[in-house]
Every structure is written in structure tokens, then in C-alpha cells.
Amino acid sequence: MSSILNGERVYLRPLQESDSESFCVWYNDEQVTRYLGMKPLSGEKAKAAFNQMLSDPDGVYFGIIKKDEKRII
């Protein structure tokens, strides 16, 4: 997928299936989820929540990618 916005060290692009593992880790982290207004989710529930975002026809979800590591942050 192509990027939407490009910066010097990061870029913004639509979420994709390969981002699932990172999101599952974040959704299971209490320090992250407290700022999302939710409780941590276990692996299967986190994966289901991520898949729901990807399949939402009305949703617009982006990831910030660190250029030097080519990973979502």
C-alpha cells in the first residue's frame, strides 16, 4: 500500500493485515488501553477487534510507520 503522508522519519499509511501482531500486543497492554478507554484484550479478542477494524466499510484507520525500521509504531 502506498503512504498517505511522508515525514523525515515516519510515514502514514492505511492499516494492513501485517499490522495485526503489533496491535494484539498493544491491545493486551494496560498502559496502552487505559488511554483508549478500554480494558486490555486477550490474544483472540485483540485479533477479532483488529479484524473488525480492517473489515469496517465506514472506518478509516492508519498506522504510523518508522522508516528506518519499517515497522508500525
C-alpha positions, -999 to 999 in steps of 0.1 A, spaced: 0 0 0 11 35 -6 18 61 21 -6 90 27 18 114 44 56 112 44 79 128 70 116 127 75 115 96 99 79 83 97 51 79 72 13 73 75 -4 45 56 -37 26 58 -36 -4 83 -30 -38 67 -32 -74 79 5 -75 87 0 -49 115 -21 -74 134 6 -88 156 17 -53 168 -19 -43 176 -25 -75 195 5 -67 218 -8 -31 223 -44 -42 230 -31 -65 257 -10 -37 274 -28 -20 302 -7 12 298 -19 15 262 -55 5 266 -62 29 295 -58 58 271 -81 41 247 -108 39 273 -109 1 274 -95 -28 293 -67 -50 279 -78 -77 255 -65 -112 253 -49 -125 221 -81 -138 204 -102 -108 214 -75 -84 203 -72 -102 169 -110 -100 165 -110 -63 173 -83 -57 148 -100 -77 121 -132 -58 128 -114 -25 121 -100 -38 88 -134 -50 76 -153 -19 87 -166 -3 54 -171 30 71 -138 31 91 -106 49 83 -76 35 101 -40 44 96 -6 33 110 25 54 116 55 36 102 90 42 114 110 44 81 144 31 94 128 1 110 99 -3 86 76 -11 115 43 3 128 47 24 160 
